[in-house]
């Protein structure tokens, strides 16, 4: 099979879909790998490294897309890339379709097979290809939040860990999943007082066992959120509902409860965000104010640390890339229902229930594979 790896074009997105090690694994399995010139530069992988592992360096994205049978990316395609979609192509990347109906329509109209990292799901419910980026984003949420809490950065001027004689910051984390626990570890390590809101009693018991004493868990509902917002210096949105849009847990009216120049970091922005006031931003222009509260809502947070993020991501995606290349998408999906769940579009059919529900469309089965 011919596997293509184009350069990412999203604002300040420096991750890459394949490392030289991944190229080596594919070429040793008998596949041809096309890598766009400079695709790995932001992650400190040179064209020469890719060539040394057997890749063909291609001068531009159009040739990669045209010649490849399987395209491996990191972020969802942007409108300028829609022209490359075709029915006999498999695309393997983060898609996050629920809040982007235009991309969904482009995928369906072209007939391309779109396999989304974020909906590959193990039998125990784990999302293995989302976990590493959630870990990065959760830890980042605290470091960027702490930076923007500084007065020159637009925040209220409270140091996250305080100093002797002065209270540390109050950090509220909405959601105790992978993002939430990583954010809690970082915030607690910096000395903040951390409150984690979640609805899963077993998860809260686990968090209570493993996190330090400056972290507390509270059952999440509207009244709990409203009770904690006024005293929070930093609020991190860490809510995920696989495949569908994030619930708007903090409304505009609730946001007015917060102190002016408080900071919110909405890690759920890829799925539309869990604050009503969220709109996606970029690393180039990451923040804005709503109701006097500073919002950070960068839609590709891990792209700020591409070396770490690329290695963490490709550590878990390569297995599936090899399966798709070795077996083809039909056989690979039949053999692994986790990968089957990753298929969002199939030759004009929308096959992800969460996306279908979010956009009011019909979710269809895949005739060649069957139901999930």
C-alpha positions in Angstrom: 0.0 0.0 0.0 1.1 3.6 -0.6 0.9 5.6 2.7 1.1 9.4 2.6 2.0 11.8 5.3 1.4 15.4 4.4 2.5 18.5 6.3 0.0 19.9 8.8 -1.3 23.3 7.8 -3.4 24.3 10.8 -2.2 27.5 12.5 1.0 26.6 14.5 0.4 22.9 14.1 3.9 21.3 14.1 3.0 17.7 14.9 3.4 15.1 12.2 1.4 11.9 11.5 4.4 9.6 11.1 7.9 9.5 12.7 10.9 8.1 10.9 10.5 5.1 13.1 7.0 4.7 11.8 8.2 5.0 8.2 10.7 2.2 8.9 8.0 -0.1 10.3 5.9 0.5 7.2 8.6 0.1 4.7 9.9 -3.1 6.4 6.3 -4.4 6.0 6.5 -3.8 2.3 4.7 -0.5 2.0 5.7 2.7 0.2 5.7 5.8 2.3 5.4 9.4 0.9 6.3 12.2 3.2 5.8 15.8 2.2 9.0 17.9 2.3 9.4 19.5 5.7 6.5 17.6 7.3 8.5 16.6 10.3 10.5 19.8 10.8 8.4 21.2 13.6 8.8 18.0 15.5 12.6 18.0 14.8 12.5 15.2 12.2 14.5 16.0 9.1 13.8 14.9 5.6 17.1 13.1 5.6 15.9 11.0 8.6 12.8 10.0 6.8 14.7 9.2 3.7 17.1 7.1 5.7 14.2 5.0 6.9 12.9 4.4 3.4 10.5 7.3 2.8 10.2 9.2 -0.5 10.2 12.9 0.1 7.5 14.6 -2.0 7.8 18.3 -2.7 4.1 19.2 -2.1 0.9 18.1 -0.5 -1.1 17.6 -3.8 1.2 14.8 -4.8 1.0 13.1 -1.4 -2.8 13.1 -1.5 -3.0 12.1 -5.1 -0.7 9.1 -5.0 -1.5 7.8 -1.5 -4.1 5.1 -0.8 -3.9 5.8 3.0 -3.2 9.3 4.3 -2.1 9.6 7.9 -2.4 13.1 9.5 -2.8 14.6 12.9 -5.5 17.3 12.7 -8.7 17.5 10.7 -8.4 18.6 7.1 -8.9 22.3 6.5 -11.1 23.6 3.6 -8.2 24.0 1.3 -7.6 20.2 1.6 -11.1 19.1 0.8 -10.2 19.1 -2.9 -8.0 16.1 -2.3 -10.7 13.8 -1.0 -11.7 10.9 -3.2 -13.7 7.7 -2.9 -10.7 5.3 -3.1 -8.8 7.0 -0.3 -8.6 6.2 3.5 -7.9 9.1 5.8 -6.7 8.4 9.3 -6.5 11.4 11.6 -8.3 13.4 14.3 -11.6 14.5 12.7 -13.7 15.9 15.5 -16.6 16.2 13.1 -19.5 16.9 15.6 -19.0 20.7 15.6 -17.9 21.0 11.9 -20.8 20.1 9.6 -19.0 21.5 6.5 -16.2 19.0 6.9 -18.7 16.2 7.5 -20.5 17.1 4.2 -17.2 17.3 2.3 -16.2 13.8 3.5 -19.6 12.4 2.6 -19.8 14.1 -0.8 -16.4 12.8 -1.8 -17.0 9.2 -0.6 -13.7 9.1 1.3 -13.3 6.7 4.2 -12.7 8.8 7.2 -11.2 7.1 10.3 -11.1 9.3 13.4 -8.5 8.8 16.1 -10.8 10.1 18.7 -13.5 7.5 18.2 -11.3 4.4 18.2 -12.6 2.8 21.3 -11.5 -0.3 23.3 -14.1 -2.7 24.8 -13.5 -1.1 28.3 -14.5 2.3 26.9 -11.0 3.7 26.7 -10.1 5.9 23.8 -6.5 4.9 23.3 -5.7 7.4 20.5 -7.1 10.3 22.5 -5.4 9.5 25.8 -1.9 10.8 25.0 -3.1 14.1 23.7 -5.5 14.5 26.6 -2.5 14.0 28.9 -0.6 16.7 27.1 -3.6 19.1 27.0 -4.5 18.5 30.7 -1.0 19.3 31.8 -0.8 22.3 29.4 -4.1 23.7 30.7 -2.5 24.4 34.0 0.7 25.9 32.7 -1.0 28.2 30.2 -3.7 29.0 32.8 -1.0 30.0 35.3 0.7 32.2 32.7 -2.6 34.0 31.8 -3.4 34.5 35.4 -0.5 37.0 35.5 -1.7 40.6 35.3 0.4 41.5 32.3 -1.1 38.5 30.5 -4.6 39.7 31.2 -5.4 37.8 34.3 -6.2 38.8 37.9 -2.6 38.7 39.1 -2.8 35.7 41.5 0.2 33.4 41.6 -1.1 29.9 41.3 0.9 28.4 44.2 0.8 31.5 46.5 3.6 32.2 48.9 4.0 31.9 52.6 1.3 34.0 54.2 -0.7 34.4 51.0 -3.3 31.8 49.8 -2.7 29.9 46.6 -5.1 30.1 43.7 -8.3 28.2 43.5 -8.4 25.9 40.4 -11.7 24.4 39.4 -11.6 21.4 37.0 -14.9 20.3 35.3 -14.5 16.7 34.5 -12.3 14.0 36.1 -11.2 12.0 33.1 -7.7 11.9 31.5 -7.6 15.7 30.9 -8.9 16.3 34.4 -6.6 14.1 36.3 -3.5 15.4 34.5 -4.6 19.0 35.1 -5.2 18.2 38.8 -1.7 16.7 39.1 -0.1 19.7 37.6 -2.1 22.3 39.6 -1.7 20.4 42.8 2.1 20.1 42.2 2.2 23.9 41.8 0.5 24.3 45.2 -3.0 25.3 44.1 -6.2 24.4 45.9 -7.9 22.1 43.4 -11.6 21.1 43.1 -12.6 18.5 40.6 -16.2 18.2 39.5 -17.4 14.9 38.1 -20.6 12.8 37.9 -19.1 9.3 38.2 -18.9 8.2 41.9 -16.3 5.4 41.2 -14.1 7.9 39.3 -14.3 10.4 42.2 -13.3 7.6 44.6 -10.3 6.8 42.4 -9.3 10.4 42.2 -9.6 10.9 45.9 -7.3 7.9 46.4 -4.6 8.9 44.0 -4.4 12.7 44.2 -2.8 14.7 47.0 -4.7 16.3 49.8 -4.9 19.7 48.2 -7.3 18.1 45.6 -11.0 17.5 46.5 -13.8 16.0 44.5 -17.3 17.2 44.3 -20.3 15.7 42.5 -21.0 17.9 39.5 -24.3 19.5 38.8 -25.4 23.0 37.9 -25.6 24.2 41.5 -22.2 22.8 42.3 -20.7 24.7 39.3 -22.5 27.9 40.3 -21.3 27.5 43.9 -17.6 27.1 42.9 -17.3 29.6 40.0 -17.2 32.8 42.1 -14.1 31.8 44.1 -12.2 30.2 41.2 -9.2 31.9 39.7 -8.8 29.3 37.0 -11.5 27.0 35.5 -10.5 24.2 33.2 -13.1 22.6 31.0 -12.2 18.9 30.8 -15.5 17.3 29.6 -15.7 14.7 26.9 -18.6 12.8 25.3 -17.0 10.6 22.7 -17.9 11.5 19.1 -20.4 14.1 19.9 -20.5 17.8 20.9 -19.4 18.7 24.5 -22.3 19.7 26.8 -22.4 23.4 27.6 -22.0 23.2 31.3 -21.1 26.8 31.9 -23.6 29.2 30.4 -23.0 32.9 29.8 -25.1 33.8 32.8 -23.0 31.5 35.0 -19.8 33.0 33.7 -20.9 36.3 35.2 -20.5 34.8 38.6 -16.7 34.8 38.2 -14.4 37.6 39.2 -13.2 39.9 36.5 -9.9 38.8 34.9 -10.4 35.2 36.0 -9.2 32.7 33.5 -10.9 29.7 31.8 -9.2 27.1 29.7 -11.6 25.1 27.6 -9.8 21.9 26.6 -13.1 20.6 25.1 -13.0 23.1 22.4 -12.3 20.5 19.7 -15.8 19.1 20.4 -17.3 22.6 20.5 -16.4 23.5 24.1 -18.1 23.1 27.4 -18.5 26.9 28.0 -21.3 28.6 26.1 -18.9 31.5 25.4 -16.2 29.3 23.8 -15.1 29.8 20.3 -11.9 28.2 18.9 -8.7 30.2 18.8 -5.2 29.6 17.6 -1.7 29.6 19.1 -1.1 32.8 17.2 -4.1 34.6 18.9 -5.1 32.3 21.8 -7.2 34.4 24.2 -10.2 36.7 24.3 -12.5 38.1 27.0 -16.2 37.3 27.5 -18.1 38.8 30.4 -14.7 40.1 31.8 -13.3 36.6 31.9 -10.2 35.7 29.9 -10.8 32.6 27.7 -8.1 30.3 26.3 -9.6 28.0 23.7 -6.8 26.9 21.3 -8.2 24.0 19.3 -4.8 22.2 18.9 -3.2 22.7 22.3 -0.7 19.9 22.0 0.7 21.4 18.8 2.6 23.8 21.0 4.8 21.0 22.2 5.2 19.0 18.9 8.2 16.9 19.8 6.5 15.4 22.9 3.1 15.3 21.3 4.2 13.6 18.1 6.1 10.9 19.9 3.2 10.3 22.4 0.6 10.2 19.6 2.5 8.0 17.1 3.4 5.6 19.9 -0.3 4.6 19.9 -1.4 5.2 16.3 1.3 3.2 14.5 -0.3 -0.1 15.4 -3.5 0.9 13.7 -1.6 2.4 10.7 0.1 -0.9 10.2 -3.2 -2.8 10.4 -4.8 -0.5 7.8 -1.8 -0.8 5.5 -1.3 -4.6 6.0 -4.9 -5.7 5.8 -6.8 -2.9 4.1 -9.6 -1.0 5.9 -12.3 -3.7 5.5 -10.2 -6.6 6.9 -8.6 -4.4 9.6 -12.1 -3.2 10.8 -13.5 -6.7 10.8 -10.6 -8.0 12.9 -10.7 -5.1 15.4 -14.0 -3.6 16.4 -12.1 -0.8 18.2 -10.9 0.4 14.7 -14.4 -0.2 13.3 -15.7 2.4 15.8 -13.1 4.8 14.5 -14.8 4.9 11.0 -16.9 8.1 10.8 -17.6 8.2 7.1 -17.7 5.3 4.6 -18.2 5.9 0.8 -20.9 8.6 1.4 -22.4 7.0 4.6 -22.1 8.7 8.0 -21.3 5.8 10.4 -20.6 7.5 13.7 -23.7 7.8 15.9 -22.4 10.7 18.0 -21.7 12.9 14.9 -25.0 11.9 13.3 -26.9 12.9 16.5 -25.0 16.2 16.8 -25.8 17.2 13.2 -29.3 15.7 12.8 -28.2 13.2 10.2 -28.8 9.5 9.7 -26.2 7.1 11.1 -25.8 4.1 8.7 -24.1 0.7 8.9 -21.2 -0.3 6.8 -22.4 -3.1 4.5 -18.9 -4.6 3.9 -18.2 -4.8 7.7 -21.6 -4.8 9.5 -22.6 -3.1 12.7 -20.2 -2.2 15.5 
